[in-house]
Amino acid sequence: MARKSTVIAAFLILVAVFLEGGCVFSPREPDGPPEGGQTEWETPITTEIVLRNLKAAIEGESISNYLDCYTDDFTFIVDPQDYLDAGQEAEQRYGDWTKDVEQQATNNIFAQWQDIEVTFENFEPPDESLDETYRQEDYVLSLVTLGSVPNLTVIYRGRALLWMRRSDTGRWAIFRWEDQRTESTGAAQTWGVLRGDSRQ
């Protein structure tokens, strides 16, 4: 009889816990989004958003988001003076630059540098009334070295003529990047030189 009373008492305690909303079997609060490893991404319905996505992908070192800023037929054209300065290695460094080459070079940049930051300053506003347009952007690319001489900041400067195309889904992407030196480049090298250095 005592055992039966004990069972009844335990049952009543469990009922009371359920009624108070403190059931030990109630579902827990879902976890929030994971911290870190997330890169901001917006649907690129304007060319300005393409630039924001590009900046976020570079600084977040997200190769997939970075490549989504380019069309499959993307090509890169280095500044003519940078090409001449490369001498006999020019074609090897800069020739036939496709999206696959861009992926390879950018992966190497992400592996060899840290604390990457880039700023774009619009030099000429785009005309988005057609399905193809271009933006002229002055850029400053800042990277910190890894390896044998760590924590050395290196700056690359120049101007990018970014040709963009709008797809049937209304999304813009870059199909041609023409890199240019400017007066403000000074002693700094262009992003094109970094690309060439990072190509294998």
N, C-alpha and C positions, 0 to 999 in steps of 0.2 A: 504493500500500500504506500509505503514511504517512497518507493522507487517511482510509482505512478504519479505521486505528488510532485516529485522532482522534475519529471518529464513535462507535466502540465505547467509548472512554474517556468521552465526554460522556454516552453512554447509561448507563454504569455509575454516573456521578456522580448522574444523575437518579434512578436506582433507589435509591441510598443515601439521597438526600434523602427520597424517599417512605417508605422503611423507618424513618427517624428521626422520621416524623410531622411534618416541617416542609414539606410540599408547598406550593409557592407558589400552587397553585390550590385549596387547601383552603378551605372556606367560612369567612368571618370571623365573629366573635362578633356576634350581633344587637345592634342599638342598644337602649339602655334607653328607658324612657318619656321623652317630651319634657319638658324642664323648663319650668315656668311655664305659664300658661294653663289649668291644671287646677283644677277646683273640686270639693271633696269632695261626694259624693252617696251617700246610703244609701237603700235601699228603705224608704219611709215606712210601716212596719207598726205604728207607734205615733205618737201625736200629738207625743211628745217628739222623735222623729226628724224630723218635719215642721219643728219649730222649729230643729233643728240644720241641716237643709238650707237653711232660709230664711236663717239667719245666714251660712252658708258662701257662699250665692249672692250675698248683698248685699255681703259683704266681698270676694268674688272678682269682683264685678261681672259675674256670669254671668246674663244676662237669661233664657236658656232654662231654666236650673235654677230661677231665681226663679219663673218662671211655672208650672213644674211643681208648685209648692207650692200652687197654687190650682185650683179647679174651673172649668169653662167658664162656669158661671153665677155666678161670683164678683161680689160687690158690696162697696163700701166706704162706711161711714157715718161722717162726721166728727162730732166733739164738737159738741153744740148751740151752745155759746158761740162756738166757732170759726166756725160757720156764721153766727151773728148778727154777729160782728165783721167778717165779709166784706161786710156791707151789701148793696148792689145787685148786687155781683159774686158773691154766695154761690152762686146756682144755676149760674152759669157755671163756678165753681171746683169745686163739689162735687156738683152734680146728676148723676143717671143715671151713677153710677160703675160701669163694667163692667170685665171683665178686659182689654179692649182699651185702655181709658183707663189702667188700672194699668200696662200695658206701656209706653204712651206716656210717662207721668209718670216711671216708673222709668228708662227710657232717658235721659230728660233729666237725671235726678239723676246717673246714671253719667257723663254727658257734662260736667256742670257742677261735680262734686265729685271729690275724691280721698281716699285713706286713710280709707275708710268703715269704721266699726266699730259693732257693735250688741250690746247685752247684753239678755237677757230674764231676768226673775226671776218665777217662778211665784207668783201671788197666791192662786189657788184651783186645787187639783188637779182634773184632768178625770175623768169617769166614762166609761171606754171599753167598758163592757158593752153599750152600744147602738151602732147605726151612725151616730149623730149625737151630738156632744158639744161642749163649749166649754172653752177655757182662758182664764183671765185672767192676762195677763202684763204686769208693769211693764217698760217698756223705756227704755233710754238709747241714743240714736242720735247718734254723733259723726262729723262730716264736716269735711274741710279744703277751703277754697275754692280755686278756680282763677280765672283771668281777671285783672281789673284790680286786685283786692286779694287776691293769692295768700297761701296758707299761714296763713289765719285759721281757727281751729277754732270750729265752731258746734255746739252741743248741742241736741238735741230730746228731750223727755221726755214720758211719758204712760203710759197703760194701754191695752192692746189686749184687747178681748173677741173672741177668735178662735173662730168657729163652724166646726167641722170635720165632714166626712162621710167614712165609709169606703166605698170602692167594692166592687164584686163581686169584685175581685181582692185585696181586703184592704188596699188602700193608702189612707191618710188624706190629705186635702187640705182647705184652707181655703175655705169658700164664703161667709163673711161676716166682715168685720172692722169692729168698732165701736170707734172711737177715743174715748178719754176723757181729760179732764184729771184730775189728782190734786193733792193737797196738795203732793206733792213736785215737781210740775211747776214751781212758782215762776214766775220770770220767763221761763223757757224756753218755747218754743212746742212744740206737739205734732207728731208725724209727719204728722198730717192737714194741718197748715198747710203743711209742706214739699211734700206731695203737691199741694195746691192751687196753690202757687207754681210747681210744675213742670208743671202741666197746660197744654197749648196747644190 
